[in-house]
Amino acid sequence: MAVSREPILKRCKYLGISPMVMGVAKETKRDPNANKRKKVSEYGLQLKEKQKLKFIYGVLEKQFAHYFEIAQKMEGQAGTNLITCLESRLDNVVFRMGLSMTRRESRQLVVHGHFNVNGKRVDIPSYRVKVGDVISLRENSKKSEKFKQIIEATHGRVTPQWLDVNKDEQSAKVVRMPVKEDLDYEIEEHLIVELYSK
C-alpha cells in the first residue's frame, strides 16, 4: 500500500485548505495569497480540485478514478455523487464520529479492527456505509487508554447531521447519505467532472 509522507501543512497551503479540515490544529503563518500570484490555467484549476479531494480523503489516483466511475453510474449529478461516495467511507465516518484525530489515524484504527458495522468487525477503510448502518467501537477497544485520550481531545468537534452519534456508547447510525452541504470545506466538484470528461 502506498503511503503519503508529504507534510500536511505544506500540502494544505498549496491546495488552499485549512489544516483543521485534516484534523490538524495548527495554522500556517505564511501568506495565504502566495499561490494566487500566478495565473492558473483552466486545467490547472480542475487538477487542483481533484488533488484537494484526493488529499483530504487519503485516496490514490486509481481508487479515485474508480469512485468517479461509480459516481457517474449513480442517479443524479456525478460531482455530488463523488462527494457522497468519499464521505461514506468507513475511515471518514470514524473521523466524523470524533473517534480519531485525523483521517490518516482513523484509517489505521479501522485496519487494526477497532470498529464494528452492524455488529460485525470491519477492517477495510474504504468500506462504504449505507443508510441504517450502525458503526460502533468494539467492546475491547472502549477500555483502551488511546481511545479515552482521543474522545477527550475531540470532545468539542461538531458531528455532521447525516450521522446520529451516541457519545456515551461510542456509536453512530447513518441517518441519510451525506451531501455537499454537510462538508466543512469548499469544493467545486463540477471542475473534477469537467477534468474527467475530457
Long-range contacts (C-beta under 8 A, 24 or more apart in sequence): 2-60, 4-55, 4-58, 11-55, 15-48, 15-51, 15-52, 15-55, 16-48, 16-52, 17-52, 17-55, 17-56, 17-185, 17-186, 18-185, 20-184, 21-56, 21-184, 21-185, 22-56, 22-102, 22-103, 23-95, 23-100, 23-101, 23-102, 23-103, 23-105, 24-102, 43-195, 45-191, 46-191, 46-192, 46-194, 46-195, 47-195, 49-187, 49-188, 49-189, 49-191, 49-192, 49-195, 50-191, 50-192, 50-195, 52-187, 53-82, 53-83, 53-86, 53-187, 53-189, 53-192, 56-103, 56-185, 57-86, 57-89, 57-92, 57-103, 58-91, 58-103, 58-104, 58-107, 59-86, 63-126, 65-196, 68-192, 68-196, 77-193, 78-193, 79-189, 79-190, 79-192, 79-193, 80-179, 80-180, 80-189, 82-189, 82-192, 82-193, 83-178, 83-179, 83-180, 83-183, 83-187, 83-189, 84-177, 84-178, 84-179, 85-128, 87-162, 87-178, 87-182, 87-183, 88-128, 88-129, 88-130, 88-174, 88-177, 88-178, 89-125, 89-126, 89-127, 89-128, 89-129, 90-115, 90-117, 90-122, 90-124, 90-125, 90-126, 90-127, 90-128, 90-129, 90-135, 91-125, 91-126, 93-129, 93-135, 93-163, 93-172, 93-174, 94-135, 96-159, 96-160, 96-163, 96-172, 97-135, 97-159, 97-163, 97-165, 97-170, 97-172, 98-150, 98-151, 98-154, 98-155, 98-157, 98-159, 98-165, 98-167, 99-137, 99-147, 99-150, 99-151, 99-154, 99-170, 100-150, 100-154, 101-150, 101-153, 101-154, 113-138, 114-138, 114-141, 114-147, 115-141, 129-174, 130-174, 131-174, 131-175, 131-176, 131-177, 132-173, 132-174, 133-173, 133-174, 134-171, 134-172, 134-173, 134-174, 135-171, 135-172, 135-173, 135-174, 136-169, 136-170, 136-171, 136-172, 137-170, 137-171, 142-170
